[in-house]
Amino acid sequence: MKTIRVPVRNEQDSILVNGQDIENVKNFVYLGAMITENYDDSKEIKRRIAIAKNAMISLEKVWKDRAISITTKKRLLKSLVFNIATYGSECWVLKTTDKKKINSFELWCYRRLLQIKWTDKKTNGYALSKIGTSARLLTTIVKRKLAFVRHVFRKGDICTDLLIGAVYGKRGKGRPKTMYSNNVRDFGGNRSFADLHRSTQNREAWRATAVQLNELPVY
């Protein structure tokens, strides 16, 4: 049995069970996702990408098989690799560095699928045109996040209160961290969180917030 303090305020706090101190950890994996004491999803994103890369490498024989069409390989990539990388992505707080990692990982997968070596000196644009797609993994994650937020908002229970509620008290020193609400506002057209909350009650109005997703920049 182990514990984790979220947030960390008093390092002297401890939990006793039958007179024994329970070990405190900085992170742990719960239901396949990593939870950290400082709410940083970057570690989980990095971990997910590493697991997905291992899955990609384990399918090397498939990518090298010329009897399998690129269309079929793309479907295998989406179901056997990308689904691993994006597990739990609806709850991620994405920073700029995380977006870059996701796009780099996607392009790495395409180049691996096409058997393009770095010595071939082929650009990422060439790889995307060869495979017949554009970098879309980040857009998929954003759409999942917005769909998840809409579901929580429309449900209107304690989950909604937790999502739109505020924590009382003073924040720590330094630059404010990127929050989940910041992601939702950015991807929802820079509208206020309250406005987005109201728009979820109308399906067409909510869909309109995702109209520009196809124009997300590739980092």
N, CA, C and O of each residue as an XYZ file, in Angstrom:
876
protein
N       0.843     -1.194      0.000
C       0.000      0.000      0.000
C       0.880      1.247      0.000
O       1.851      1.334      0.752
N       0.528      2.210     -0.853
C       1.297      3.436     -0.960
C       0.355      4.625     -1.045
O      -0.828      4.469     -1.347
N       0.880      5.808     -0.780
C       0.081      7.028     -0.852
C       0.787      8.063     -1.710
O       1.988      7.974     -1.960
N       0.019      9.044     -2.154
C       0.581     10.168     -2.909
C      -0.101     11.435     -2.421
O      -1.316     11.447     -2.228
N       0.670     12.509     -2.216
C       0.127     13.772     -1.744
C      -0.166     14.674     -2.933
O       0.730     14.983     -3.719
N      -1.402     15.092     -3.064
C      -1.806     15.992     -4.142
C      -2.689     17.076     -3.560
O      -3.796     16.769     -3.119
N      -2.249     18.349     -3.536
C      -0.894     18.802     -3.850
C       0.020     18.634     -2.648
O      -0.435     18.382     -1.533
N       1.330     18.780     -2.895
C       2.304     18.660     -1.814
C       2.348     19.961     -1.029
O       2.649     21.013     -1.594
N       2.057     19.907      0.249
C       2.077     21.119      1.077
C       2.903     20.913      2.337
O       3.667     21.792      2.737
N       2.753     19.780      2.943
C       3.463     19.508      4.185
C       4.136     18.138      4.089
O       3.480     17.098      4.149
N       5.456     18.167      3.938
C       6.199     16.921      3.780
C       6.164     16.066      5.045
O       6.516     14.888      5.000
N       5.740     16.650      6.184
C       5.722     15.902      7.431
C       4.446     15.072      7.585
O       4.356     14.224      8.473
N       3.462     15.318      6.719
C       2.229     14.549      6.814
C       2.506     13.074      6.571
O       3.341     12.727      5.735
N       1.819     12.216      7.286
C       1.976     10.776      7.099
C       0.680     10.075      7.456
O      -0.127     10.591      8.229
N       0.490      8.908      6.892
C      -0.690      8.100      7.158
C      -0.253      6.819      7.853
O       0.642      6.118      7.382
N      -0.884      6.526      8.962
C      -0.548      5.333      9.737
C      -1.649      4.293      9.574
O      -2.835      4.604      9.684
N      -1.241      3.059      9.311
C      -2.163      1.929      9.245
C      -1.612      0.836     10.156
O      -0.544      0.280      9.901
N      -2.346      0.540     11.207
C      -1.891     -0.453     12.192
C      -0.542     -0.065     12.789
O       0.301     -0.917     13.071
N      -0.356      1.265     12.978
C       0.868      1.745     13.598
C       2.058      1.838     12.676
O       3.154      2.162     13.133
N       1.886      1.562     11.375
C       2.995      1.607     10.422
C       2.786      2.740      9.419
O       1.674      2.964      8.942
N       3.877      3.454      9.104
C       3.819      4.518      8.105
C       3.638      3.923      6.708
O       4.295      2.950      6.338
N       2.736      4.531      5.948
C       2.541      4.104      4.565
C       3.509      4.879      3.674
O       3.627      6.100      3.784
N       4.190      4.167      2.804
C       5.179      4.806      1.923
C       4.505      5.825      1.003
O       3.473      5.548      0.393
N       5.110      6.999      0.920
C       4.609      8.034      0.027
C       5.422      8.043     -1.266
O       6.650      7.962     -1.227
N       4.742      8.142     -2.413
C       5.410      8.138     -3.708
C       5.079      9.420     -4.467
O       4.096     10.096     -4.161
N       5.904      9.748     -5.456
C       5.696     10.953     -6.248
C       4.740     10.718     -7.418
O       4.150     11.666     -7.935
N       4.584      9.457     -7.837
C       3.646      9.121     -8.908
C       3.302      7.644     -8.842
O       4.032      6.851     -8.248
N       2.188      7.285     -9.454
C       1.814      5.880     -9.562
C       0.874      5.715    -10.754
O       0.273      6.679    -11.228
N       0.761      4.485    -11.226
C      -0.085      4.187    -12.379
C      -1.415      3.633    -11.884
O      -1.455      2.652    -11.141
N      -2.498      4.268    -12.302
C      -3.836      3.851    -11.909
C      -4.701      3.705    -13.156
O      -4.841      4.654    -13.929
N      -5.279      2.530    -13.357
C      -6.093      2.238    -14.530
C      -5.336      2.543    -15.819
O      -5.915      3.041    -16.784
N      -4.048      2.244    -15.828
C      -3.237      2.411    -17.033
C      -2.692      3.798    -17.264
O      -1.953      4.008    -18.226
N      -3.030      4.764    -16.411
C      -2.553      6.136    -16.577
C      -1.726      6.556    -15.367
O      -2.022      6.170    -14.236
N      -0.695      7.346    -15.613
C       0.176      7.803    -14.534
C      -0.375      9.066    -13.884
O      -0.724     10.029    -14.566
N      -0.447      9.048    -12.561
C      -0.883     10.206    -11.783
C       0.320     10.726    -11.006
O       0.998      9.956    -10.325
N       0.589     12.023    -11.102
C       1.738     12.611    -10.419
C       1.280     13.581     -9.343
O       0.133     14.031     -9.346
N       2.178     13.900     -8.428
C       1.835     14.768     -7.311
C       1.705     16.231     -7.713
O       1.142     17.025     -6.960
N       2.216     16.602     -8.889
C       2.155     18.001     -9.319
C       1.269     18.196    -10.558
O       1.377     19.208    -11.250
N       0.397     17.226    -10.829
C      -0.570     17.311    -11.932
C       0.098     17.448    -13.304
O      -0.519     17.980    -14.227
N       1.323     16.989    -13.458
C       2.043     17.147    -14.723
C       1.780     15.952    -15.621
O       2.198     14.836    -15.312
N       1.078     16.183    -16.749
C       0.774     15.104    -17.681
C       1.903     14.840    -18.659
O       1.833     13.878    -19.423
N       2.948     15.668    -18.659
C       4.055     15.478    -19.592
C       4.723     14.121    -19.407
O       5.131     13.484    -20.378
N       4.831     13.683    -18.154
C       5.431     12.374    -17.877
C       4.574     11.249    -18.450
O       5.092     10.282    -19.009
N       3.257     11.386    -18.304
C       2.360     10.368    -18.832
C       2.389     10.359    -20.354
O       2.351      9.288    -20.960
N       2.456     11.532    -20.986
C       2.524     11.612    -22.443
C       3.809     10.978    -22.945
O       3.798     10.225    -23.919
N       4.917     11.280    -22.281
C       6.201     10.693    -22.651
C       6.167      9.174    -22.478
O       6.702      8.438    -23.307
N       5.541      8.716    -21.405
C       5.439      7.276    -21.140
C       4.566      6.590    -22.184
O       4.905      5.512    -22.671
N       3.450      7.210    -22.524
C       2.559      6.633    -23.528
C       3.245      6.525    -24.890
O       3.104      5.520    -25.587
N       3.986      7.564    -25.261
C       4.699      7.549    -26.540
C       5.746      6.445    -26.554
O       5.932      5.781    -27.574
N       6.432      6.244    -25.433
C       7.445      5.188    -25.344
C       6.816      3.807    -25.514
O       7.369      2.951    -26.205
N       5.654      3.588    -24.881
C       4.959      2.304    -25.011
C       4.507      2.090    -26.458
O       4.623      0.990    -26.997
N       3.991      3.155    -27.078
C       3.527      3.057    -28.461
C       4.690      2.809    -29.417
O       4.540      2.086    -30.402
N       5.844      3.402    -29.132
C       7.014      3.164    -29.982
C       7.449      1.705    -29.915
O       7.837      1.125    -30.929
N       7.386      1.118    -28.738
C       7.719     -0.302    -28.605
C       6.761     -1.163    -29.423
O       7.167     -2.145    -30.044
N       5.470     -0.777    -29.415
C       4.484     -1.503    -30.211
C       4.782     -1.341    -31.700
O       4.630     -2.279    -32.482
N       5.206     -0.137    -32.078
C       5.551      0.129    -33.480
C       6.735     -0.729    -33.921
O       6.728     -1.296    -35.014
N       7.734     -0.818    -33.076
C       8.932     -1.592    -33.404
C       8.617     -3.086    -33.464
O       9.176     -3.811    -34.287
N       7.726     -3.539    -32.594
C       7.374     -4.963    -32.580
C       6.646     -5.398    -33.851
O       6.580     -6.589    -34.153
N       6.097     -4.431    -34.596
C       5.389     -4.729    -35.849
C       6.267     -4.484    -37.078
O       5.757     -4.290    -38.182
N       7.568     -4.493    -36.884
C       8.500     -4.178    -37.965
C       8.309     -5.076    -39.184
O       8.427     -4.619    -40.321
N       8.014     -6.355    -38.945
C       7.823     -7.275    -40.072
C       6.624     -6.865    -40.914
O       6.626     -7.040    -42.133
N       5.618     -6.329    -40.276
C       4.427     -5.877    -41.004
C       4.768     -4.672    -41.871
O       4.363     -4.610    -43.031
N       5.503     -3.721    -41.323
C       5.848     -2.513    -42.081
C       6.760     -2.840    -43.265
O       6.720     -2.151    -44.284
N       7.579     -3.883    -43.137
C       8.499     -4.246    -44.217
C       7.840     -5.119    -45.284
O       8.390     -5.289    -46.373
N       6.681     -5.666    -44.980
C       5.995     -6.567    -45.912
C       5.403     -5.776    -47.080
O       4.463     -5.003    -46.899
N       5.955     -5.971    -48.269
C       5.486     -5.232    -49.440
C       4.172     -5.764    -49.981
O       3.541     -5.127    -50.824
N       3.751     -6.942    -49.494
C       2.486     -7.514    -49.945
C       1.299     -6.828    -49.274
O       0.159     -6.979    -49.715
N       1.565     -6.077    -48.211
C       0.512     -5.355    -47.492
C       0.466     -3.918    -48.001
O       1.492     -3.241    -48.044
N      -0.702     -3.460    -48.381
C      -0.838     -2.110    -48.928
C      -0.634     -1.051    -47.844
O      -0.770     -1.323    -46.651
N      -0.307      0.155    -48.291
C      -0.112      1.266    -47.356
C      -1.426      1.580    -46.631
O      -1.415      1.940    -45.454
N      -2.539      1.447    -47.321
C      -3.840      1.703    -46.697
C      -4.072      0.762    -45.511
O      -4.526      1.186    -44.449
N      -3.758     -0.503    -45.707
C      -3.916     -1.485    -44.623
C      -2.941     -1.194    -43.489
O      -3.298     -1.313    -42.317
N      -1.732     -0.820    -43.826
C      -0.735     -0.497    -42.799
C      -1.177      0.717    -41.983
O      -0.967      0.759    -40.771
N      -1.781      1.692    -42.635
C      -2.268      2.876    -41.920
C      -3.360      2.494    -40.924
O      -3.415      3.029    -39.817
N      -4.226      1.567    -41.323
C      -5.282      1.116    -40.417
C      -4.689      0.367    -39.219
O      -5.143      0.534    -38.087
N      -3.680     -0.451    -39.478
C      -3.008     -1.166    -38.387
C      -2.294     -0.181    -37.456
O      -2.293     -0.346    -36.236
N      -1.695      0.834    -38.053
C      -1.000      1.854    -37.262
C      -1.978      2.552    -36.327
O      -1.677      2.769    -35.153
N      -3.137      2.900    -36.844
C      -4.135      3.608    -36.038
C      -4.670      2.739    -34.900
O      -4.822      3.215    -33.775
N      -4.957      1.461    -35.188
C      -5.585      0.601    -34.190
C      -4.591     -0.012    -33.204
O      -4.936     -0.235    -32.044
N      -3.356     -0.288    -33.650
C      -2.396     -0.993    -32.802
C      -1.326     -0.103    -32.180
O      -0.642     -0.523    -31.247
N      -1.173      1.105    -32.677
C      -0.123      1.997    -32.168
C      -0.701      3.308    -31.649
O      -0.464      3.681    -30.500
N      -1.450      4.002    -32.484
C      -1.988      5.301    -32.084
C      -2.967      5.189    -30.918
O      -3.024      6.079    -30.069
N      -3.734      4.104    -30.869
C      -4.670      3.930    -29.750
C      -3.931      3.739    -28.434
O      -4.438      4.115    -27.378
N      -2.748      3.163    -28.488
C      -1.923      3.020    -27.280
C      -1.402      4.386    -26.858
O      -1.419      4.731    -25.676
N      -0.936      5.163    -27.838
C      -0.337      6.470    -27.542
C      -1.358      7.451    -26.976
O      -1.002      8.311    -26.170
N      -2.613      7.339    -27.379
C      -3.619      8.331    -26.986
C      -4.534      7.842    -25.867
O      -5.554      8.474    -25.590
N      -4.194      6.745    -25.228
C      -5.029      6.232    -24.138
C      -5.115      7.272    -23.006
O      -4.092      7.720    -22.488
N      -6.326      7.642    -22.638
C      -6.526      8.614    -21.567
C      -6.232     10.044    -21.962
O      -6.150     10.917    -21.098
N      -6.069     10.305    -23.270
C      -5.691     11.654    -23.721
C      -6.791     12.687    -23.493
O      -6.522     13.888    -23.524
N      -8.039     12.233    -23.261
C      -9.129     13.176    -23.007
C      -8.865     14.032    -21.774
O      -9.381     15.144    -21.662
N      -8.063     13.514    -20.855
C      -7.808     14.220    -19.593
C      -6.446     14.904    -19.553
O      -6.081     15.496    -18.537
N      -5.702     14.830    -20.632
C      -4.373     15.451    -20.641
C      -4.457     16.963    -20.655
O      -5.354     17.545    -21.265
N      -3.505     17.594    -19.971
C      -3.293     19.036    -20.087
C      -2.087     19.216    -21.008
O      -0.951     18.948    -20.617
N      -2.344     19.668    -22.225
C      -1.310     19.741    -23.251
C      -0.567     21.071    -23.214
O      -1.174     22.139    -23.289
N       0.747     20.987    -23.097
C       1.595     22.169    -23.229
C       2.221     22.168    -24.623
O       2.115     21.183    -25.353
N       2.866     23.260    -24.985
C       3.465     23.366    -26.312
C       4.475     22.256    -26.559
O       4.510     21.678    -27.645
N       5.299     21.955    -25.557
C       6.289     20.889    -25.711
C       5.621     19.529    -25.921
O       6.130     18.688    -26.663
N       4.481     19.319    -25.266
C       3.760     18.055    -25.426
C       3.219     17.920    -26.852
O       3.259     16.840    -27.441
N       2.717     19.023    -27.395
C       2.206     18.999    -28.769
C       3.320     18.657    -29.756
O       3.111     17.910    -30.712
N       4.500     19.212    -29.509
C       5.635     18.919    -30.384
C       6.014     17.444    -30.314
O       6.321     16.825    -31.332
N       5.990     16.886    -29.105
C       6.329     15.470    -28.935
C       5.328     14.578    -29.670
O       5.708     13.591    -30.300
N       4.050     14.933    -29.582
C       3.009     14.136    -30.235
C       3.160     14.169    -31.745
O       3.061     13.133    -32.402
N       3.401     15.357    -32.302
C       3.584     15.467    -33.750
C       4.863     14.786    -34.212
O       4.886     14.173    -35.280
N       5.928     14.884    -33.422
C       7.187     14.215    -33.770
C       7.009     12.704    -33.761
O       7.527     12.000    -34.628
N       6.266     12.210    -32.763
C       6.006     10.778    -32.683
C       5.208     10.295    -33.890
O       5.515      9.249    -34.462
N       4.187     11.052    -34.276
C       3.367     10.658    -35.422
C       4.199     10.580    -36.697
O       4.077      9.627    -37.467
N       5.042     11.580    -36.915
C       5.885     11.583    -38.106
C       6.915     10.459    -38.056
O       7.249      9.878    -39.089
N       7.418     10.150    -36.865
C       8.354      9.031    -36.695
C       7.680      7.725    -37.113
O       8.298      6.880    -37.760
N       6.416      7.569    -36.740
C       5.667      6.356    -37.097
C       5.485      6.255    -38.613
O       5.641      5.179    -39.189
N       5.156      7.372    -39.252
C       4.956      7.354    -40.699
C       6.254      7.004    -41.424
O       6.244      6.229    -42.380
N       7.354      7.568    -40.976
C       8.643      7.287    -41.614
C       9.036      5.830    -41.393
O       9.617      5.200    -42.277
N       8.721      5.296    -40.221
C       9.027      3.899    -39.936
C       8.158      2.979    -40.793
O       8.626      1.961    -41.304
N       6.900      3.348    -40.940
C       5.996      2.553    -41.765
C       6.457      2.514    -43.215
O       6.374      1.478    -43.874
N       6.942      3.644    -43.705
C       7.397      3.749    -45.094
C       8.835      3.294    -45.280
O       9.355      3.287    -46.396
N       9.486      2.906    -44.159
C      10.886      2.459    -44.208
C      11.809      3.556    -44.749
O      12.713      3.293    -45.542
N      11.559      4.792    -44.300
C      12.409      5.920    -44.688
C      13.478      6.111    -43.615
O      13.149      6.386    -42.461
N      14.723      5.972    -43.970
C      15.827      6.137    -43.035
C      16.265      7.598    -42.999
O      16.036      8.353    -43.945
N      16.906      7.986    -41.878
C      17.341      9.377    -41.774
C      18.443      9.681    -42.788
O      18.641     10.835    -43.167
N      19.158      8.644    -43.225
C      20.210      8.834    -44.225
C      19.637      9.089    -45.619
O      20.352      9.540    -46.515
N      18.336      8.798    -45.800
C      17.716      9.034    -47.106
C      17.492     10.516    -47.374
O      17.260     10.927    -48.511
N      17.566     11.317    -46.303
C      17.404     12.769    -46.413
C      16.069     13.156    -47.063
O      16.005     14.026    -47.931
N      15.016     12.484    -46.614
C      13.665     12.785    -47.085
C      12.956     13.636    -46.030
O      13.042     13.342    -44.838
N      12.269     14.667    -46.455
C      11.601     15.572    -45.522
C      10.328     14.938    -44.959
O       9.828     13.940    -45.478
N       9.822     15.542    -43.887
C       8.560     15.079    -43.327
C       7.411     15.304    -44.303
O       6.467     14.517    -44.360
N       7.502     16.382    -45.065
C       6.483     16.645    -46.078
C       6.427     15.536    -47.114
O       5.351     15.151    -47.571
N       7.588     15.030    -47.478
C       7.640     13.914    -48.430
C       6.956     12.675    -47.844
O       6.193     11.993    -48.527
N       7.243     12.396    -46.567
C       6.644     11.232    -45.905
C       5.124     11.356    -45.847
O       4.408     10.383    -46.087
N       4.627     12.565    -45.525
C       3.186     12.776    -45.431
C       2.512     12.635    -46.796
O       1.426     12.064    -46.900
N       3.149     13.151    -47.830
C       2.575     13.038    -49.168
C       2.622     11.592    -49.656
O       1.714     11.140    -50.355
N       3.667     10.876    -49.293
C       3.818      9.477    -49.705
C       2.751      8.592    -49.064
O       2.221      7.678    -49.696
N       2.447      8.877    -47.805
C       1.461      8.065    -47.098
C       0.041      8.568    -47.343
O      -0.934      7.901    -46.996
N      -0.063      9.744    -47.942
C      -1.369     10.272    -48.322
C      -2.183     10.820    -47.181
O      -3.398     10.625    -47.132
N      -1.522     11.515    -46.247
C      -2.239     12.096    -45.122
C      -1.461     13.298    -44.612
O      -0.348     13.566    -45.065
N      -2.049     14.017    -43.671
C      -1.356     15.095    -42.974
C      -1.290     14.716    -41.505
O      -1.969     13.785    -41.073
N      -0.480     15.426    -40.734
C      -0.349     15.104    -39.310
C      -1.684     15.349    -38.615
O      -2.120     16.495    -38.501
N      -2.338     14.282    -38.148
C      -3.684     14.407    -37.609
C      -3.825     13.895    -36.180
O      -4.902     14.029    -35.599
N      -2.791     13.319    -35.595
C      -2.919     12.713    -34.280
C      -3.300     13.748    -33.218
O      -4.148     13.482    -32.366
N      -2.681     14.913    -33.269
C      -2.991     15.968    -32.312
C      -4.441     16.414    -32.454
O      -5.114     16.657    -31.452
N      -4.926     16.522    -33.680
C      -6.312     16.902    -33.907
C      -7.263     15.865    -33.332
O      -8.303     16.210    -32.771
N      -6.905     14.596    -33.472
C      -7.729     13.525    -32.905
C      -7.835     13.667    -31.389
O      -8.911     13.505    -30.814
N      -6.706     13.973    -30.751
C      -6.689     14.147    -29.299
C      -7.558     15.332    -28.888
O      -8.309     15.252    -27.916
N      -7.452     16.427    -29.633
C      -8.241     17.623    -29.313
C      -9.739     17.328    -29.444
O     -10.529     17.741    -28.595
N     -10.128     16.623    -30.492
C     -11.540     16.283    -30.676
C     -12.038     15.402    -29.534
O     -13.169     15.557    -29.073
N     -11.195     14.481    -29.080
C     -11.580     13.633    -27.950
C     -11.769     14.470    -26.688
O     -12.700     14.244    -25.915
N     -10.883     15.431    -26.489
C     -10.986     16.290    -25.306
C     -12.294     17.080    -25.336
O     -13.000     17.158    -24.332
N     -12.609     17.659    -26.484
C     -13.828     18.456    -26.588
C     -15.073     17.584    -26.427
O     -16.054     18.010    -25.817
N     -15.037     16.363    -26.972
C     -16.171     15.453    -26.822
C     -16.354     15.060    -25.357
O     -17.478     14.940    -24.870
N     -15.233     14.864    -24.664
C     -15.284     14.503    -23.249
C     -15.853     15.661    -22.414
O     -16.698     15.455    -21.544
N     -15.378     16.870    -22.694
C     -15.858     18.051    -21.975
C     -17.353     18.245    -22.219
O     -18.104     18.546    -21.290
N     -17.775     18.077    -23.446
C     -19.205     18.232    -23.760
C     -20.027     17.205    -22.977
O     -21.086     17.531    -22.441
N     -19.541     15.977    -22.915
C     -20.252     14.927    -22.184
C     -20.379     15.293    -20.698
O     -21.447     15.144    -20.105
N     -19.275     15.774    -20.106
C     -19.292     16.137    -18.685
C     -20.218     17.318    -18.443
O     -20.983     17.321    -17.479
N     -20.152     18.323    -19.313
C     -20.997     19.501    -19.155
C     -22.483     19.147    -19.249
O     -23.293     19.628    -18.457
N     -22.827     18.316    -20.210
C     -24.240     17.975    -20.418
C     -24.770     17.079    -19.306
O     -25.968     17.062    -19.024
N     -23.866     16.338    -18.683
C     -24.291     15.444    -17.600
C     -24.761     16.248    -16.396
O     -25.736     15.884    -15.739
N     -24.063     17.346    -16.111
C     -24.505     18.269    -15.075
C     -24.519     17.726    -13.663
O     -25.441     18.027    -12.905
N     -23.522     16.931    -13.281
C     -23.456     16.433    -11.912
C     -22.192     16.948    -11.233
O     -21.668     17.996    -11.610
N     -21.709     16.228    -10.250
C     -20.524     16.669     -9.511
C     -19.294     16.768    -10.410
O     -18.390     17.560    -10.147
N     -19.262     15.954    -11.483
C     -18.137     16.025    -12.422
C     -18.070     17.393    -13.089
O     -16.984     17.931    -13.304
N     -19.228     17.953    -13.416
C     -19.282     19.291    -14.007
C     -18.781     20.329    -13.019
O     -18.028     21.230    -13.385
N     -19.200     20.202    -11.760
C     -18.764     21.144    -10.722
C     -17.252     21.094    -10.545
O     -16.611     22.125    -10.344
N     -16.688     19.899    -10.620
C     -15.243     19.755    -10.463
C     -14.498     20.356    -11.639
O     -13.412     20.912    -11.474
N     -15.082     20.245    -12.831
C     -14.411     20.737    -14.032
C     -14.415     22.253    -14.122
O     -13.421     22.855    -14.528
N     -15.530     22.874    -13.744
C     -15.633     24.333    -13.882
C     -15.416     25.056    -12.559
O     -15.403     26.286    -12.526
N     -15.247     24.313    -11.473
C     -15.058     24.936    -10.169
C     -13.669     25.517     -9.987
O     -12.773     25.271    -10.794
N     -13.495     26.277     -8.942
C     -12.210     26.904     -8.626
C     -11.746     26.444     -7.244
O     -12.556     26.147     -6.366
N     -10.439     26.392     -7.077
C      -9.846     26.001     -5.795
C      -9.496     27.278     -5.033
O      -8.786     28.137     -5.554
N      -9.987     27.403     -3.812
C      -9.730     28.591     -3.018
C      -8.313     28.546     -2.437
O      -7.734     27.480     -2.228
N      -7.787     29.730     -2.189
C      -6.455     29.819     -1.607
C      -5.460     30.419     -2.589
O      -5.789     30.673     -3.748
N      -4.254     30.639     -2.119
C      -3.212     31.226     -2.941
C      -2.469     30.142     -3.715
O      -2.225     29.048     -3.206
N      -2.119     30.465     -4.940
C      -1.331     29.538     -5.737
C       0.144     29.708     -5.399
O       0.537     30.676     -4.747
N       0.945     28.765     -5.845
C       2.373     28.821     -5.574
C       3.064     29.912     -6.368
O       2.468     30.505     -7.268
N       4.305     30.175     -6.041
C       5.076     31.201     -6.731
C       5.433     30.746     -8.141
O       5.431     29.558     -8.464
N       5.740     31.750     -8.969
C       6.165     31.443    -10.325
C       5.043     31.559    -11.337
O       3.922     31.947    -11.007
N       5.365     31.214    -12.575
C       4.412     31.319    -13.671
C       3.274     30.316    -13.480
O       3.526     29.155    -13.157
N       2.016     30.750    -13.677
C       0.884     29.825    -13.530
C       1.009     28.656    -14.506
O       1.407     28.837    -15.657
N       0.672     27.481    -14.046
C       0.737     26.304    -14.896
C      -0.425     26.289    -15.885
O      -1.494     26.843    -15.627
N      -0.184     25.635    -17.029
C      -1.252     25.452    -17.997
C      -2.298     24.524    -17.384
O      -1.971     23.448    -16.883
N      -3.555     24.952    -17.429
C      -4.623     24.165    -16.834
C      -5.503     23.539    -17.915
O      -5.438     23.914    -19.085
N      -6.317     22.588    -17.499
C      -7.222     21.911    -18.433
C      -8.159     22.919    -19.091
O      -8.440     22.834    -20.286
N      -8.639     23.876    -18.291
C      -9.549     24.890    -18.828
C      -8.864     25.741    -19.892
O      -9.518     26.197    -20.829
N      -7.542     25.964    -19.760
C      -6.802     26.715    -20.780
C      -6.831     25.972    -22.111
O      -7.027     26.579    -23.163
N      -6.633     24.650    -22.061
C      -6.693     23.841    -23.274
C      -8.060     23.939    -23.935
O      -8.164     24.141    -25.145
N      -9.098     23.796    -23.136
C     -10.460     23.817    -23.674
C     -10.764     25.162    -24.312
O     -11.371     25.220    -25.382
N     -10.345     26.248    -23.660
C     -10.575     27.585    -24.221
C      -9.806     27.764    -25.529
O     -10.348     28.284    -26.504
N      -8.540     27.333    -25.551
C      -7.727     27.486    -26.762
C      -8.312     26.712    -27.934
O      -8.397     27.226    -29.049
N      -8.717     25.469    -27.675
C      -9.242     24.628    -28.743
C     -10.692     24.962    -29.078
O     -11.203     24.556    -30.122
N     -11.349     25.698    -28.193
C     -12.746     26.055    -28.421
C     -12.931     27.440    -28.993
O     -14.030     27.993    -28.934
N     -11.872     28.014    -29.551
C     -11.984     29.315    -30.196
C     -11.792     30.486    -29.261
O     -12.321     31.571    -29.507
N     -11.025     30.278    -28.166
C     -10.736     31.335    -27.188
C     -11.985     31.927    -26.551
O     -11.986     33.091    -26.149
N     -13.037     31.141    -26.458
C     -14.247     31.581    -25.785
C     -14.133     31.289    -24.293
O     -13.365     30.421    -23.879
N     -14.893     32.013    -23.498
C     -14.840     31.814    -22.057
C     -15.347     30.422    -21.704
O     -16.129     29.820    -22.440
N     -14.881     29.926    -20.558
C     -15.285     28.597    -20.122
C     -16.792     28.548    -19.884
O     -17.437     27.544    -20.187
N     -17.348     29.618    -19.346
C     -18.783     29.667    -19.089
C     -19.574     29.627    -20.402
O     -20.623     28.988    -20.485
N     -19.052     30.325    -21.434
C     -19.710     30.338    -22.732
C     -19.691     28.948    -23.355
O     -20.683     28.503    -23.933
N     -18.556     28.268    -23.233
C     -18.455     26.909    -23.750
C     -19.408     25.979    -23.005
O     -20.010     25.079    -23.590
N     -19.529     26.219    -21.705
C     -20.451     25.412    -20.894
C     -21.876     25.553    -21.408
O     -22.602     24.566    -21.516
N     -22.276     26.785    -21.725
C     -23.634     27.013    -22.229
C     -23.827     26.398    -23.610
O     -24.897     25.866    -23.909
N     -22.802     26.467    -24.450
C     -22.932     25.967    -25.817
C     -23.085     24.452    -25.884
O     -23.575     23.926    -26.883
N     -22.669     23.741    -24.828
C     -22.789     22.285    -24.843
C     -24.240     21.832    -24.781
O     -24.544     20.683    -25.102
N     -25.133     22.718    -24.373
C     -26.545     22.358    -24.314
C     -27.171     22.335    -25.702
O     -28.294     21.861    -25.878
N     -26.432     22.854    -26.693
C     -26.900     22.860    -28.074
C     -25.865     22.134    -28.934
O     -24.736     22.605    -29.069
N     -26.231     21.015    -29.505
C     -25.282     20.200    -30.262
C     -24.648     20.978    -31.412
O     -23.435     20.920    -31.615
N     -25.472     21.705    -32.160
C     -24.955     22.439    -33.311
C     -24.005     23.550    -32.879
O     -22.986     23.779    -33.530
N     -24.326     24.233    -31.801
C     -23.464     25.307    -31.307
C     -22.120     24.743    -30.846
O     -21.077     25.365    -31.053
N     -22.148     23.571    -30.224
C     -20.898     22.984    -29.750
C     -20.043     22.516    -30.915
O     -18.823     22.677    -30.898
N     -20.682     21.936    -31.931
C     -19.928     21.482    -33.104
C     -19.249     22.653    -33.796
O     -18.182     22.504    -34.392
N     -19.880     23.821    -33.712
C     -19.310     25.010    -34.344
C     -17.997     25.417    -33.696
O     -17.166     26.058    -34.339
N     -17.792     25.052    -32.418
C     -16.549     25.411    -31.745
C     -15.373     24.616    -32.279
O     -14.223     25.022    -32.112
N     -15.651     23.476    -32.928
C     -14.578     22.615    -33.428
C     -14.352     22.785    -34.922
O     -13.651     21.982    -35.539
N     -14.937     23.821    -35.508
C     -14.880     24.001    -36.946
C     -13.455     24.229    -37.460
O     -13.137     23.848    -38.587
N     -12.608     24.837    -36.653
C     -11.257     25.176    -37.089
C     -10.220     24.127    -36.689
O      -9.021     24.380    -36.803
N     -10.654     22.967    -36.228
C      -9.703     21.949    -35.799
C      -8.818     21.474    -36.944
O      -7.657     21.124    -36.730
N      -9.356     21.462    -38.146
C      -8.571     21.008    -39.293
C      -7.440     21.960    -39.634
O      -6.577     21.638    -40.450
N      -7.442     23.156    -39.001
C      -6.404     24.137    -39.281
C      -5.397     24.234    -38.150
O      -4.617     25.185    -38.102
N      -5.397     23.261    -37.232
C      -4.423     23.282    -36.158
C      -3.011     23.238    -36.721
O      -2.758     22.466    -37.647
N      -2.084     24.030    -36.205
C      -0.733     24.036    -36.743
C       0.020     22.743    -36.413
O      -0.207     22.114    -35.380
N       0.910     22.373    -37.311
C       1.791     21.229    -37.077
C       3.084     21.746    -36.509
O       3.806     22.481    -37.182
N       3.395     21.375    -35.273
C       4.561     21.927    -34.585
C       5.820     21.175    -35.000
O       6.912     21.492    -34.527
